C-alpha cells in the first residue's frame, strides 16, 4: 500500500523525523534549521490551520473582447512527435499570521496541476517580517511591513511600501490573495514592466518578501517599527 493511501506519514528526511518525533514543534524552528524542508507533510503537521488559494494565471476570450481569467494556463512545447500540451497552475498558502508559501504545478489536467502546486507551495514557505506603517502607530498588532523592499521576476519589478493602519491593500487581486494569507492588511504595491504577466507579479512580490527577510536590522529599527517575525 502506498504511503498516501495508508494515511500514515513515514518521514524520509532527518528533519521530517524530528518533526514527527516532537523534537521540532513549530514552523519557525523548522524554517531556521540547518536542514532543508523537503517534505510537504512537515508543513501540514506544523501548520494545521493553513489555508490556500489559487491564482488566476490563465485566460480565455471573453464576450465582447478582452479575457476572462481562469485558474489554469495551458502551455505547449514542440517535440519530434508533435506538440505536447500541459496545464499550469499557481497556488499560494498561508496561516493568516506571518507565514506564506508559493508553488507552481504542471500536469495534463487542471486538478492535478493545482494539487502539485499546493505540494510545491508547502515546500516553499517563508516567514514575513511585519511592522507598523507610521511612526505614530506603535501598536502591538502590526498590519504592514516594517520598511520598503523590492523584488524582481522576469521583466516585472515590484516595490512594496509600508502603509498606515486602515489604508488597506493597494495591489492587484492575485497579490492581495498572498498578502491576506500572510496576515498583511495594509500595503502599497507598485509594479513596473510587463505587468500583464500575473505569474511574474506574484513571484516578484514573493521575492520582495525574501529580500526583506535577508536585510539586517538594528535593534533601534526593531523598536521603531514594531517588527515581528511570522507566528504560528
N, C-alpha and C positions, 0 to 999 in steps of 0.2 A: 504493500500500500504506500502511495506517495505521501510525503510529509504534509502537503497542503490538504490531502484528502483525510488524513487521520486527525487533523485539527490540533496536533501536538507539535510545538516548536522544538526542534532539535538544533541548537546553535552549532554553527560550523567554525566560527571565529572565536578568538580568545575574548574579545570584547563582548560578544554575544553570550558566552558562557558566564562572564562576570555579571552581566545584567540579569540573566535568568537565576543565578545563584544568590542574588541580592547584594552583591558587593558594590554595585553601582545602582543607585535608586532614583537618580534624577537626570534629566536630559543635559543639564549644564555640565555635569561631570563627564558624561559620555562624549559631548562635543569637544571638551577640552582635554580629553585623554590622548595619550601619545598614539593609541591605536585608532585606525580609521574605522568609521561606521560603514560596514559593508553588508548589513542585513536589515531589511525593512522592518522585521519583527522587533528590533531594538526600539525603533521609533514608536511602533504600535504599543509596546509594553510601557514605555516611559511617558508617552503622551496619549492616554486613553481618551481624552476629551478633544482630540484633534479633529478638525473639520477640513473639508476640501471643496474646491470649486473649479470648474472648467473654464478656461479662457477661450473665447470665441475667435479662433485663428483662421477659420475658413470663410468662404463667401460664395453665394450663388446669385445669379442675376435676379434682381427684384422687379416687381411690376412697375412700369413707368421709368425704367432705368435704375441705375445705382446697384448696390449689392445688399443682400440680406445675409447677416452674419450667422455662421453655424459653428458647431463645436469642433469640427474636424476639417483638415485640409488634405486634399488628395495630391500626392506627389508622383512623379513618373521619372524613370531613368531608362535609358536605352541599353538593351542587351543584344547580343548577337542573334538571339532567337526572337527578338521583338521588344516591345515596350513592357516594362514591369511597373505595376501600379502599387502604391502603398498609401495608407491613411495615416495622417499625423495628428496628434492631439497634445495639448499642453494643460497641465494641472498645477494649481497652487494649493498648498496645505498650510495650516497654522492652528495655534491654540488660542487665538484672540488675546494673547498676553505676552508678546515678545518673541515668538518662535514662528518662523515661516520656512517653507520649502518650495522648490520649483522643479518640475520634471517634464520631460518630453517623451512621448511614446510613439512607436511606429508599428503598424500591423496591417493585415489585409482588410480589417473591418474596424469601424469606429469604436465599438465596445471594447475590443481587445487593446486598441490604441490608448484609450482612456485608462484602462486598468494598468497598462505598462507605464503610463505617465505618472500615475499615482505611486506605483512602486519606486519609480526613479526619484520622485519628489521626497519620499521618505528617506532616501539615501543622500539627499542634497538639501539638508536643512541648516539654518543658521540662526543665531540669536540676534535680536535687534537692540541697538542702543537707543533708548528713548529718553526724552527730557522735556523741558518746558520751552515754550515758544517765545517768551519775552522775559525781560529782567523783572517785570512786576509780578509775573506769575511764578511763585515759589511753592506751589502746592506739592503734595506728596503723591499726586496721581498724574504722572506725565502723559501727555496725549500726543506729542510730536517727537521729532528727533532733536538731539542737543545742538547740532551745528550743521552747516551746509556740506553737501557731499555730491560727487558726480560719478556717473558710470557710463560705460560705452559698450555697444554691441553692434557690430557691422557698421553701418553708416549713421546709426542713431546714437546721440549723446543725450543723457538725461541729467538734469540738475535738480536736487531735492533741497528745499529750504524749510527751516522750522517756521511754523505758523502759530500765532497766539490761540489760546483756547477758545473754541467757538467758531473758528474760521471754517472748519470742515475740510474736505479733501478736494483740492483743485487739481484734478487729474482725470485721465481717461478711464472708461469703465473697467478695463482689464487691470490697470494699475490700482484702482480703488479696491478691487477684489483682494488683491495681495495685501494692501495696507490694512484693510479691515481685519483680515485673518491674522495679521501681525499685531493688532491692538493699537494701531496708529489712527488717531481720529482727526488730527489737524495737520495739513501739509500743503505746501506749494510745490508743484511739479512743473518743470519747464523742459521741453524736449526740442531737439534740433535734428535735421537730417530727414531721411525717408520715413516719416512717422506713420505712414500707412501700413508699414510692416509691423503688425502688432506683436509678433514674437520678439522682435528686437527691442521694442519699447519695454516689454516685461523683463527681458534678460538684462537690459541696461539698468533698469530700476533695481533688480536683484544684485547686480554688480556694484551699484552705488552703495547699497547697504553693506556689502562685503568690504568695500573700500573704507567705509566709515568705521567698521569694526577693527580694521587694521591700523587706524590712526592712534598714536599715543596721546593720551590725555592727562594733563596735570591735575593734581588734587584741587587746585583752585577752580578749574573749569568744571570739574565734577560738582563742586559745591554750588557754583553759579547756575548751572543748567539743570540741576536736579537729575543728573544722568543715572539711569538704571539699565541693567542688562536684562535680557529676556528671562521671564519667570515661568514656572510650570503652573 
